[in-house]
Structure formats: C-alpha cells, structure tokens
Amino acid sequence: MRGDAASFAAVAELLRAAVNAHVTPAAVIDVGRASGLHFQFATGALTYAVDAPPCTTATVFDLASLTKVIATTALAMRATEHDTRWLDRRVVDIVPEWRGADRATVTLRHLLEHASGLPAHVKLFEVAHDRREFLARIAECPLAYAPRTASAYSDLGFIVLGFVLESTLGAPLDRLFESVASRLDGPIGFNPASSTTSAIAPTEFDPWRGRLLQGEVHDENAAALGGVAGHAGLFGTARAVGSFGETVLRTFTEDTWLSRRETMAMFASRSTVPESSRALGWDTMLPTSSCGTHMSLGAIGHTGFTGTSLWVDPANDVYVVLLTNRVHPTRVGEGIQALRRSVHDAVMAALG
C-alpha cells in the first residue's frame, strides 16, 4: 500500500472483500491528481489457486477496452492536432471497402461517438482472419440504426478507427502507440513479451483457443487481428494507466504531450447525438455510471470487459484506475459493477 493508508482504509477493505467473495482474484487501484500519485494498493493473487503468486502493484493486466481511450482516442487526438479536418473526414474517403448509401455520411467523429450505426459486437473472428477480411466484413455489416440518430457502443467502429489511424499516420497501431507508451510510468503495450507472462494476471480459459489466457489478449476479435486492434489489445500496470490519467487531468488546464487543452476539451465534450452519454472516445458521468455518484458531471471515463476502468474528474482534480481480472476463470460472474461504483464513492469520500 502506498499513500495515506488511514484515509483510504475503506477503499482497501472493499477490494479485499471483493477478492474474498470471488468477484475477482486480483485487484489494484491507483488514485492521483494532476500533481501525481496519491494512493496505490494491491490485493489478492493472480488466480484462486492456493499457491498462486500474489497480486502486486507491478502486476500487468489485460486492459481490454481501455485500449479505446489510452491508445485509439489518444492517437486520434494527435491526428486531429495535425489535421483540423480529420474528425470530419468520411470513412468512405479513407476506406475503399466502406460502400453503401446507408453509411456514406459516416465520419471518423461518428465512430468515436459510437454513433455510426454499426452494431455493438459481431464474432468476426469466426469468419475473418486478417485486416483485409475484417474491413470487408465490417464494411458490409448491416447497420443497426441510421447514423447519428442514436448511440450504441461498438467495438466494430473502433476496429475501423485503428485501421484508419494506421492509414493516415503511416505505421502499424502498435508502433504508433509507442510514442504514447514511452511517456507513461510503467510497462504498457500490445503483445507483451513471453518473458513477462508470469507477471500478467490470467483471464479465462477460452474454449475457442482451448487454453487459459495469460499474456494473450482476451478479446477474440483482437486475437484474430494478431493482438493489435483499435478496440482491445493493450496490457499494462495500474501505474502506467494512472500516469495516463494524470496526463489527461493536466491537459484540461495546460498543453501537454498528449494534446493542446482545446483538443482535450473537445474530446471530453458530450455528444449531441440523442440520448447519448458519449464524448469522443470517452464516456461521461451519469448517475448510473461505473464511477459512482460523487464525481462531477464533467468526469470522463471508460471500462474494460476484463474488469478494468479509468475515470478522470477535472473538476475534482482526481483520476481513479481500477484493474482486476474478474473474468478469471470464466467471464460468467457478478459483482464487478457494484464494486466499481462502491470503490469510486469510497475514493471520493477519502479525498473529501
């Protein structure tokens, strides 16, 4: 435990109780302000086995959909800084496979807002095996609704965004992300080296691959894309994610390596799409959000299916990272939603 242990005793106890209740085998929290780390705590073990290695603050987790904000959205901010028209470029003008009158008006902004009309999830890994096949399948996938008439969280849109970033910025996504990772305080990246596997929290035993996943991306579509995708694939420590949250906080008030403050404000602004809580890449605070009830309405955040989350609240000058492997040994389980909300409320209470 690092930081003010007495003030955060309730937070630590919530995480210990979640481990004891088998909500997750392992949990790490990293809390800070724009000025730096304030509190850090790890509990549990990498699995439920009696001889499992303990979880520590150095444990690496499959970050799942935190990839959407830490990698894809961060790189989209960079692209926007280089080309002020980038957000409003039509997908069809970049992706030749993107054809059809129903999607002709879809822009990169719509993909970031989860308002393109694409459905939430399709098991493309069952029929597609590389970038070309994924693009072709997504381009012909029937839209679930007319673009920008609604918002539906979509992995498919972020897969396309990953391909677009590679095309417009001129390098593979994992190479592009290196410029972000090098600024963060701790290991983070795609496809971790096999030599680090023992320090990575396992996810589930995957029937599709026929093995326990440890150091391999949990998401099947990302796996079919070689572990590098715009919607999932990042692995990292809580400290690495926390240092990203710290940078986001600072970027609300000053220009940073991430972007200018004006760009940060634009990406954090809630969409005008009807009944949407989405900003550009990020989600925003609602009474039902995973960040609990005490963050400000200006808070932005994201969750990951494996049991991860990052919330940033500029009004209260706080970020909160919660990393778990709640999908071990299986994705069937309950308790992570309630845990997230109670932990964030306890953090805000500890900070006063």
Secondary structure as UniProt FT lines:
FT   STRAND          2..3
FT   TURN            5..8
FT   HELIX           9..20
FT   TURN            21..22
FT   STRAND          26..33
FT   TURN            34..35
FT   STRAND          36..45
FT   TURN            50..51
FT   TURN            57..58
FT   STRAND          60..62
FT   HELIX           64..66
FT   HELIX           68..73
FT   HELIX           74..82
FT   TURN            84..85
FT   HELIX           86..88
FT   HELIX           91..93
FT   TURN            96..97
FT   HELIX           101..103
FT   TURN            104..105
FT   HELIX           108..112
FT   TURN            113..114
FT   HELIX           124..126
FT   HELIX           131..139
FT   TURN            147..148
FT   HELIX           155..169
FT   HELIX           173..181
FT   TURN            182..183
FT   STRAND          188..190
FT   HELIX           194..199
FT   STRAND          205..206
FT   TURN            207..210
FT   STRAND          211..212
FT   HELIX           220..224
FT   TURN            225..227
FT   STRAND          234..236
FT   HELIX           238..251
FT   TURN            252..253
FT   HELIX           261..268
FT   TURN            274..275
FT   STRAND          283..284
FT   TURN            287..288
FT   TURN            290..291
FT   TURN            297..298
FT   STRAND          300..304
FT   TURN            305..307
FT   STRAND          308..313
FT   TURN            314..317
FT   STRAND          318..324
FT   TURN            326..327
FT   HELIX           336..351
//
